[in-house]
Amino acid sequence: MIALAVEETVVDLDQALWQVWKAMDVPQGFHAEIIEGSIEMSPTGGIRHFSVNRRLSHALYEHLRGSGYTSGQDGNVIHGLKVLIPDVFVAPDDLEEAEHPDGLGVLASGVALVAETVSPGNARTRDLVRKHRAYAMAGIPVYVIIDDFDDGGSVTVLSGPDPARGSYASSVRTPYGAEAVVPEGPAKGFVIGPDITDGPR
């Protein structure tokens, strides 16, 4: 009887995904994220999506003036070997303070707030479930969800991340027409109301 020695190759999935993501040539109009063990590619949103995010980012910029923080849009937020691309985020004015060592984006540890404007279909699950867990695991203090598809529309503000559980301690849902308020961080007191959520759908 002949015994054959089989050499096992152990592949670190996170490292493999990271290498693939860095080498990707993402088509124009799309972005790619690493979420929960897979690379997810999704199209950029339509005019409604763009308009809400632009209004939100501009209002945050004005609110944060002089605070040492500013708003940004569609940038890579990196936590370990995971990559998330929030619609809007709040980070230091001097991004070098929070820059990834390889210049690939902003470290999640430097991000004070992220916001997603929910897209229809399967994208809702990504924003409401998978990205909820991912942002909490990254320890991002505030996650804002603007959702046209939640019973006439709502803004949900999540705070108090529990990285070990992948969840937030506080979740406050505000229907469209009322004002949602950011409870903490450099954007504390910032109001998300009809001036941001109203507009073409």
N, C-alpha and C positions, 0 to 999 in steps of 0.2 A: 504494500500500500504506500502510495506517494503522498506526502503531506504538502500542500501548497500554501505558501505564506501569502496572505492577501494584505496589501498595504491600504489602510483606511485613510481617506482624506477627510479631515474635519473642516467644514466650511462654516465660518462665522457669518450668519445671514445678514446681520446688521452691517458688518464690514463690507460684504459683497454688494449689498444694496447701495451703500455709500459710494463705492467705487463706480458702480454703474451710473448712479445719479450724476456724479461729477463728470462722467464722460458723455452724458446724453447731449444730443443736439435737439433741443425741444423746438418743435415747429412754432412759428410766429402765431400769436393768438392763444397759446396754451402755456400752462405752467405745470411743473412736476414737483410733487411733494413725497417725502417718505413718511408714511403713517402706518403704524401698527403692522410692521413686517412686510410692507409692500410699497412699491412706487405707484402713486396715483397721478395720472395726467388728466387735467381738466381744462376746458376752454375758459377764457376770460369771459366775464359776464356781458350782457347786453346793455343797452342805454340806461335802463332803469337801475341796474346794478351799479354801473359806472357813476350815475348821477347821485345816488344815495351816498356812495363811498366818497365822492368828491366833496359833497356838502359836509359829511361827517369829518373828513380830514381837515377841511378848511376851518370849520368851527373849533375843532380841537387845537389847531395851530394858534388861533386867536386866543383861546382859553389859556394855553400854555405859555404864551409870550412872557419872557422874563423869568421863567421857572427853571431853566436849564434843561428842559425837555421839549420835544417837538413831535409832530405827527409824521408818519410816512405811510406809503401805500405799496402793496404788492412786493415786499422785500422778503428775502429768505431769513427766517428766524430759526436758528439752529440750536438743538438741544442734544448733546452727545452726537450720535450718528443719525439723528432724525432731522428732517427739514420740513418746516411748515411755512406757508405763505399766506398770512392773514391779509384780508382786504385793506385793513387800516391797523396801524400799531403806534404805540407811543414809546419812544426811546430817548436817550440823552441827545441834546443838541450836538455834542461832540461825539459822533458815532465811533470814533477810535476807542472811546472808553469801553464800548461793548462789541467791537468788531471781532469776528471770528479770526483766529490766528492766520488762516490761509486766505483771508479776504473774501470768503464765500457768502457772507451775510452778517447778521447781527446775532450775538449770543442771546439765548432766551433769558439768561440771568440778568441781562441789562434792559429787558423789555418790561414796561410797567402795565401795559394794557394792550389787548388785541381785540379786534372787532371783525365779525364776519356778517356780510349781508347774504342771507340764504338764497340759494338758487333752487328752482323746482326739481322734482324727481329725486333720483338717487343722491343728488348733492345735499339734500336735506339731512340724510342720515350721516353723511360725512361731517357736516357742520354741527349737528345736534348731538351726535354720539361719539364718533371717532375723534374729531378735533376737540370736543369737550374733554375727553380723557387725555388726549395728548397735551393740550395746554395746561391742564391741571398737573399732569406728571412732570411737565417742565417748570412748574412752580410760578407760572405767570399770574400775578396778583388779581387781575380783572379781565374777564372775558365777556364781551358784549355781543349779543346775537340779535340782529335785525331781521325779522322774519315776516315777509309779506303773506306767507301761506298759513299762518297760525290764526285761524278764526278771525279774519279781518285784519290781521297784522298785529305784531307785538314786538317789544324790545325787552329782552331778558338780560339782566346784569348779574353775572356770576362773580363771586369773590370768595376769598379764603380757600386757596387751593390746598388740597391734601395730596401731595405727589405719590405717596404710597398707595392710596386707594384710587387715584386717577379721577378725583371728583372735587367739587367745590362745596364748601360748607354753607354758603348762602346763595340763593337763587331768587331774584325778584323779577317777576314778569309784569310788564306794563303794557296795556293795550294801546294801539295807535290812537292818537288824539290826546293822550295824557303825557306827562313828562317823566322819563326815566332819569335817575341821577346816579352818577358814578360815586361810590361810597368812600373810596380811599385812593391813596397814591397821588402823583403829581396832577392827575386830572380830577381830583376830588371836587365834587360840586358841579362838575360838567353835566349839562342837561341835554338829553336826547329827546326832542319833542317833534311836533308837526313840521317845524321848519326844516328838519332833516329827513323825516320819513315820508312826508307828503310829496306828491309829484306823480308823473306818469308811471303806470304799471303795465 
